[in-house]
Amino acid sequence: MKWKRLPLAASRKILCAVALAAAATLLLPSAALADGQRLVRADLSQAGKELVVELRTAKPVALSKLQARPDPRNVSARYLCVGFGHPPRAGERWLCLGGRQSHRRIGVETVGAGGRPMQVGSVRATVKRPRPDKLVIALEPGAADLSPRRYQWRAVASSGCTSPGNCAEVLPAQGMRTFRLRPVRPVGCTGGSPGLVTNGPRDRKVVALTFDDGPSDYTDDFLEVLREKDVRGTFFEVGQVMPGREEVMREILAQGSELGDHTMDHVELPGYSQIAGAAARIRAYTHFQPCLFRPPGGAVDAGVIATAGSLGMRTVNWDVDPRDWSLPGTGAIYAAIVGHVRPGSIVLMHDGGGPRSETLAALPQIIDTLRGRGYSFTTVTELLGGRILYRPYG
């Protein structure tokens, strides 16, 4: 394909339109902007599991004056949005800045034929202004009903008309650009420094439910309870029982729970090969690098903690133990947990290593009771202030 060379006027330079596939960048020559137009540049990128939108404007934009859920048919409407289209689906999905919580939420609406807004709502997002003329929005695309696929997209803005006419500015001026939103998967976590913990911070009513000795034939049922209750947990896995159960391990991660290392053969005071072997198998089966290690039986010494730390894992025990491995009965498991949980507790349970129907039967009531007392649930990594790391693939 040959590019036609354009003559340059002495008073201005025209920048070339650049489309970087990795960043899906749109450029509009600022010198070509008419008075009152604000959009200079719009970029899309993907950082972990977040969609990142960067908008540059000719002048600083007051977010408080923008409508987060505008009606584009109203010529006086003021908005700054990014529209996503996916033919043959009718309409565009608009993400719009503005509103009362403009730095924490953005408006979401589907704009149909003739500019008619439909399915109006809002989603959580982080909106930052690194410099006066630049806005950066980060959000989880699934919250805005944007699933992995190829989209056509554009930026749309309007400062409002005082008389009939079309005041909307579109970038690019004609057509739309293409961006591929890729699926993501968890690949690791932060916080895997050497050390031993038995609980998280005591200043918040947050609890981590943990499950040892799996994966097993019971794990799917535990996941179903967590899914129905909208709870995430941490599963400490034994290497020797992983083969043939790779799919349930991947499902643990897909639900937002996390995997931890519980040695290859469930031996106490394990050496390097026992800890490293289980971590390698988790990584091989799921692409996830664990940052947590749980010693079988809770038995630790300085060597075990140091070995786990050298492999990028923090050693995690617990402060609530219902001794469910001894099969004391569903009622006893329930009472031991709800009677001893405190803010920041790490609760030990088992989804493998033997019959686990008692623990499984107690789990829904445990969750309901603690939630009724004001507790929320998270993974151990997040309880300790870390985060799960995601990477696009495919």
C-alpha positions as CSV (number, residue, x, y, z in Angstrom):
1,M,0.0,0.0,0.0
2,K,1.4,3.4,-1.0
3,W,0.9,6.5,1.2
4,K,0.2,9.8,-0.6
5,R,2.5,12.7,0.4
6,L,0.5,15.7,1.5
7,P,1.7,19.3,1.0
8,L,2.7,21.1,4.2
9,A,1.5,24.6,5.0
10,A,4.1,26.9,6.3
11,S,2.1,27.8,9.4
12,R,1.3,24.3,10.6
13,K,2.5,20.8,10.6
14,I,0.3,17.8,10.2
15,L,1.2,14.8,12.4
16,C,0.8,11.3,10.9
17,A,-2.0,9.1,12.2
18,V,-0.3,6.3,14.2
19,A,-2.1,3.1,15.1
20,L,-0.2,0.9,17.5
21,A,-1.8,-2.5,17.8
22,A,-0.6,-2.9,21.4
23,A,-2.0,0.3,22.6
24,A,-4.8,0.9,20.0
25,T,-3.8,4.6,19.8
26,L,-5.7,7.3,18.1
27,L,-4.2,10.6,17.2
28,L,-5.8,13.8,15.8
29,P,-3.6,16.7,14.8
30,S,-4.1,19.4,17.5
31,A,-3.5,22.1,14.9
32,A,-6.5,20.9,13.0
33,L,-9.0,21.3,15.9
34,A,-11.6,23.9,15.5
35,D,-12.4,26.4,18.3
36,G,-14.3,24.7,21.1
37,Q,-13.3,21.2,20.3
38,R,-11.5,19.5,23.2
39,L,-10.4,16.0,22.1
40,V,-6.7,15.8,21.1
41,R,-5.9,12.1,21.7
42,A,-7.6,8.9,22.8
43,D,-5.8,5.7,23.7
44,L,-7.0,2.2,24.7
45,S,-4.8,-0.4,26.4
46,Q,-5.1,-3.4,28.7
47,A,-3.3,-3.7,32.0
48,G,-3.8,-6.9,33.7
49,K,-7.6,-7.4,34.0
50,E,-8.3,-3.7,33.6
51,L,-9.2,-1.8,30.5
52,V,-7.4,1.6,30.5
53,V,-8.7,4.6,28.6
54,E,-6.5,7.7,28.2
55,L,-8.0,10.9,27.0
56,R,-6.1,14.1,26.2
57,T,-8.0,17.4,25.8
58,A,-7.0,20.8,24.5
59,K,-8.1,22.4,27.8
60,P,-8.7,20.9,31.3
61,V,-12.1,19.4,31.5
62,A,-14.3,20.0,34.6
63,L,-15.7,16.5,35.4
64,S,-18.4,18.0,37.6
65,K,-20.0,19.7,34.6
66,L,-20.2,16.5,32.5
67,Q,-23.2,14.2,32.4
68,A,-22.3,10.6,33.2
69,R,-25.4,9.3,31.4
70,P,-26.1,11.8,28.6
71,D,-28.8,11.8,26.0
72,P,-26.9,12.5,22.8
73,R,-30.1,13.7,21.2
74,N,-30.1,16.7,23.5
75,V,-28.0,19.4,21.8
76,S,-27.3,21.1,25.2
77,A,-25.9,17.9,26.7
78,R,-22.3,18.0,28.0
79,Y,-20.3,14.8,27.9
80,L,-17.0,13.0,27.3
81,C,-17.4,9.3,26.4
82,V,-15.8,6.4,24.7
83,G,-18.1,4.3,22.6
84,F,-17.6,0.6,21.8
85,G,-19.4,-1.1,18.9
86,H,-19.5,-4.8,18.1
87,P,-21.3,-5.5,14.8
88,P,-23.8,-7.1,14.3
89,R,-25.0,-6.1,17.8
90,A,-27.1,-2.9,17.6
91,G,-25.9,0.2,19.3
92,E,-22.8,1.3,21.0
93,R,-21.7,0.8,24.6
94,W,-20.7,4.2,26.0
95,L,-18.4,4.8,29.0
96,C,-18.9,8.4,30.1
97,L,-17.1,10.6,32.6
98,G,-18.9,12.9,35.1
99,G,-21.4,12.7,37.8
100,R,-21.3,13.1,41.6
101,Q,-18.6,10.4,42.1
102,S,-16.7,11.3,39.0
103,H,-13.3,9.9,40.3
104,R,-14.8,6.6,41.5
105,R,-17.6,5.8,39.1
106,I,-18.3,6.3,35.4
107,G,-21.6,6.2,33.5
108,V,-22.4,3.3,31.2
109,E,-25.2,3.2,28.6
110,T,-26.1,1.6,25.4
111,V,-26.7,4.2,22.7
112,G,-29.1,2.9,20.0
113,A,-30.3,4.1,16.7
114,G,-30.8,7.9,16.4
115,G,-28.7,8.4,19.6
116,R,-31.4,7.0,21.9
117,P,-29.8,6.0,25.3
118,M,-30.8,2.5,26.6
119,Q,-29.7,0.3,29.6
120,V,-28.4,3.3,31.6
121,G,-26.2,2.6,34.7
122,S,-22.8,3.1,36.3
123,V,-19.8,1.1,37.3
124,R,-16.8,1.4,39.6
125,A,-13.8,2.9,37.9
126,T,-10.6,4.8,38.9
127,V,-10.4,8.2,37.2
128,K,-7.1,10.1,37.6
129,R,-5.8,13.3,36.1
130,P,-2.0,13.0,35.9
131,R,-1.8,16.4,34.3
132,P,-4.5,19.1,33.6
133,D,-5.1,18.1,30.0
134,K,-5.0,14.3,30.5
135,L,-7.6,11.8,32.0
136,V,-6.9,8.2,32.7
137,I,-9.8,5.8,33.4
138,A,-9.3,2.2,34.6
139,L,-12.1,-0.3,35.0
140,E,-12.8,-4.0,34.8
141,P,-14.5,-4.4,31.4
142,G,-16.8,-7.1,32.5
143,A,-18.5,-4.7,34.8
144,A,-19.4,-2.6,31.8
145,D,-20.6,-5.7,29.8
146,L,-17.6,-5.7,27.6
147,S,-16.4,-9.3,27.1
148,P,-13.2,-10.3,25.3
149,R,-13.5,-9.8,21.6
150,R,-12.6,-7.3,18.9
151,Y,-14.4,-3.9,19.1
152,Q,-14.7,-0.8,17.0
153,W,-14.4,2.2,19.2
154,R,-14.2,6.0,19.2
155,A,-14.2,8.9,21.6
156,V,-17.2,11.3,21.6
157,A,-17.5,14.7,23.3
158,S,-19.8,17.6,23.4
159,S,-19.6,20.9,25.3
160,G,-23.3,21.6,24.5
161,C,-25.0,23.8,21.9
162,T,-26.8,27.0,22.7
163,S,-28.7,26.8,19.4
164,P,-29.9,23.9,17.3
165,G,-27.0,22.0,15.6
166,N,-24.6,19.2,16.2
167,C,-22.0,20.1,18.7
168,A,-20.6,16.6,19.2
169,E,-16.9,16.0,18.4
170,V,-15.8,12.5,17.4
171,L,-12.3,11.1,17.4
172,P,-11.5,9.8,14.8
173,A,-13.4,12.3,12.7
174,Q,-14.6,9.5,10.4
175,G,-15.1,5.8,11.0
176,M,-13.9,4.0,14.1
177,R,-10.8,2.3,15.2
178,T,-10.3,-1.4,16.2
179,F,-9.3,-2.7,19.6
180,R,-9.1,-6.4,20.7
181,L,-10.0,-7.0,24.3
182,R,-8.2,-10.1,25.3
183,P,-9.2,-12.6,28.0
184,V,-7.1,-12.6,31.2
185,R,-6.0,-15.2,33.7
186,P,-4.4,-15.0,37.2
187,V,-0.7,-15.6,37.0
188,G,0.5,-14.9,40.5
189,C,0.2,-12.6,43.5
190,T,2.1,-10.1,45.6
191,G,3.2,-10.4,49.1
192,G,5.3,-13.6,48.9
193,S,8.0,-12.4,51.3
194,P,9.6,-14.7,53.9
195,G,7.7,-14.8,57.2
196,L,5.0,-16.6,59.1
197,V,1.5,-15.2,59.6
198,T,-1.6,-16.6,61.4
199,N,-4.0,-13.8,60.8
200,G,-4.6,-10.5,59.0
201,P,-5.1,-7.0,60.4
202,R,-7.6,-6.9,63.3
203,D,-9.1,-3.5,62.5
204,R,-11.5,-4.7,59.8
205,K,-14.2,-7.4,59.9
206,V,-12.7,-9.4,57.0
207,V,-12.1,-13.1,57.1
208,A,-10.2,-15.5,54.9
209,L,-11.6,-19.0,54.5
210,T,-9.0,-21.6,53.6
211,F,-9.2,-25.2,52.5
212,D,-6.4,-27.8,52.7
213,D,-5.4,-31.1,51.2
214,G,-7.2,-30.9,47.9
215,P,-8.0,-30.9,45.1
216,S,-10.4,-33.8,45.7
217,D,-13.7,-35.2,44.6
218,Y,-15.3,-32.7,47.1
219,T,-13.6,-29.6,45.7
220,D,-16.3,-28.9,43.0
221,D,-19.0,-28.9,45.7
222,F,-17.0,-26.5,47.8
223,L,-16.7,-24.2,44.8
224,E,-20.4,-24.4,44.1
225,V,-21.1,-23.1,47.7
226,L,-18.6,-20.3,47.3
227,R,-20.0,-19.4,43.9
228,E,-23.6,-19.3,45.2
229,K,-22.6,-17.2,48.3
230,D,-20.3,-14.9,46.2
231,V,-17.3,-15.7,48.4
232,R,-13.6,-16.2,47.5
233,G,-11.3,-18.5,49.4
234,T,-7.8,-19.9,49.4
235,F,-7.1,-23.5,48.5
236,F,-3.8,-25.0,49.7
237,E,-3.1,-27.9,47.3
238,V,-1.1,-31.1,47.7
239,G,1.0,-32.0,44.6
240,Q,0.4,-35.7,44.6
241,V,-3.4,-35.4,44.2
242,M,-3.3,-32.7,41.5
243,P,-2.9,-35.0,38.3
244,G,-6.3,-35.5,36.7
245,R,-7.8,-32.5,38.6
246,E,-6.3,-29.7,36.6
247,E,-9.7,-28.4,35.5
248,V,-11.0,-27.9,39.1
249,M,-7.8,-26.1,39.9
250,R,-8.3,-23.7,37.0
251,E,-11.9,-23.3,38.1
252,I,-10.8,-22.2,41.6
253,L,-8.8,-19.4,40.0
254,A,-11.6,-18.5,37.5
255,Q,-14.0,-17.9,40.4
256,G,-11.5,-15.4,42.0
257,S,-10.2,-17.7,44.7
258,E,-6.5,-18.5,44.9
259,L,-4.2,-21.5,45.1
260,G,-1.5,-22.1,47.7
261,D,1.3,-24.6,48.1
262,H,0.8,-27.5,50.6
263,T,3.8,-29.6,49.6
264,M,4.0,-32.5,47.2
265,D,3.3,-35.3,49.6
266,H,1.8,-33.7,52.8
267,V,5.0,-34.2,54.8
268,E,5.7,-32.1,58.0
269,L,8.8,-29.9,58.1
270,P,9.3,-30.3,54.3
271,G,12.5,-29.7,52.4
272,Y,13.1,-27.7,49.3
273,S,11.9,-30.3,46.8
274,Q,8.6,-30.9,48.6
275,I,7.7,-27.1,48.5
276,A,9.2,-26.4,45.1
277,G,7.6,-29.5,43.5
278,A,4.1,-28.5,44.5
279,A,4.5,-24.9,43.3
280,A,5.9,-26.1,40.0
281,R,2.9,-28.4,39.5
282,I,0.5,-25.6,40.2
283,R,2.2,-23.4,37.7
284,A,2.3,-26.1,35.1
285,Y,-1.4,-26.9,35.4
286,T,-2.8,-23.4,35.8
287,H,-0.1,-20.8,34.8
288,F,-0.5,-19.5,38.4
289,Q,2.6,-18.9,40.6
290,P,1.6,-19.3,44.2
291,C,2.9,-16.8,46.8
292,L,1.5,-18.6,49.8
293,F,2.7,-21.8,51.5
294,R,1.0,-23.7,54.2
295,P,3.0,-26.3,56.2
296,P,1.2,-29.6,56.8
297,G,0.0,-29.8,60.3
298,G,1.1,-26.2,60.8
299,A,4.6,-27.5,61.7
300,V,7.2,-24.9,61.1
301,D,10.8,-24.0,61.9
302,A,13.2,-21.3,60.6
303,G,14.3,-23.6,57.8
304,V,10.8,-24.2,56.4
305,I,10.0,-20.5,56.5
306,A,13.2,-19.6,54.8
307,T,12.8,-22.2,52.1
308,A,9.3,-21.0,51.3
309,G,10.5,-17.5,51.3
310,S,13.3,-18.3,48.9
311,L,10.6,-19.6,46.5
312,G,8.6,-16.4,46.8
313,M,6.1,-17.6,49.3
314,R,4.9,-16.5,52.7
315,T,4.2,-19.2,55.2
316,V,0.5,-19.1,56.4
317,N,-1.0,-20.9,59.3
318,W,-4.3,-20.0,61.0
319,D,-6.0,-18.7,64.2
320,V,-9.3,-20.6,63.9
321,D,-9.2,-24.4,63.7
322,P,-12.5,-26.4,63.9
323,R,-10.5,-29.7,63.7
324,D,-12.8,-30.8,60.9
325,W,-10.3,-33.4,59.8
326,S,-11.4,-35.4,62.9
327,L,-15.0,-35.5,61.7
328,P,-16.5,-34.0,64.8
329,G,-19.9,-33.4,63.1
330,T,-21.4,-30.5,61.1
331,G,-22.7,-28.7,64.2
332,A,-19.4,-28.9,66.0
333,I,-17.5,-27.5,62.9
334,Y,-20.0,-24.7,62.6
335,A,-19.9,-23.7,66.3
336,A,-16.1,-23.8,66.5
337,I,-15.7,-21.4,63.6
338,V,-18.4,-18.9,64.3
339,G,-17.5,-19.0,68.0
340,H,-13.9,-18.1,67.5
341,V,-13.7,-15.8,64.4
342,R,-12.3,-12.4,65.0
343,P,-11.6,-9.5,62.5
344,G,-8.7,-10.7,60.3
345,S,-9.1,-14.4,61.1
346,I,-7.7,-17.1,58.9
347,V,-10.0,-20.1,59.1
348,L,-8.7,-23.6,58.5
349,M,-10.9,-26.2,56.8
350,H,-10.4,-29.1,54.6
351,D,-11.7,-30.0,51.1
352,G,-9.5,-33.0,50.7
353,G,-7.6,-35.7,52.6
354,G,-10.6,-37.7,53.6
355,P,-14.4,-37.5,53.9
356,R,-15.4,-33.9,53.8
357,S,-19.2,-33.9,53.7
358,E,-19.4,-32.5,57.3
359,T,-17.4,-29.5,56.4
360,L,-19.2,-29.0,53.2
361,A,-22.6,-29.1,55.0
362,A,-21.4,-26.6,57.6
363,L,-20.0,-24.1,55.1
364,P,-23.2,-22.3,53.9
365,Q,-24.4,-21.6,57.4
366,I,-20.9,-20.5,58.5
367,I,-20.9,-17.9,55.6
368,D,-24.4,-16.8,56.3
369,T,-23.8,-16.3,60.1
370,L,-20.6,-14.4,59.7
371,R,-22.0,-12.2,57.0
372,G,-25.0,-11.5,59.3
373,R,-22.5,-10.3,61.9
374,G,-21.0,-7.9,59.4
375,Y,-18.0,-9.9,58.1
376,S,-16.9,-10.0,54.5
377,F,-14.6,-12.6,52.9
378,T,-11.5,-12.4,50.8
379,T,-8.4,-14.4,49.9
380,V,-5.4,-14.7,52.2
381,T,-3.3,-12.6,49.8
382,E,-5.8,-9.8,49.8
383,L,-6.4,-10.1,53.6
384,L,-2.6,-9.5,54.1
385,G,-2.7,-6.4,51.8
386,G,-1.5,-8.1,48.6
387,R,-3.2,-8.6,45.3
388,I,-3.8,-11.2,42.6
389,L,-1.9,-10.5,39.4
390,Y,-3.5,-11.0,36.0
391,R,-2.2,-11.2,32.5
392,P,-4.0,-11.1,29.1
393,Y,-3.6,-14.2,26.9
394,G,-4.7,-15.5,23.6
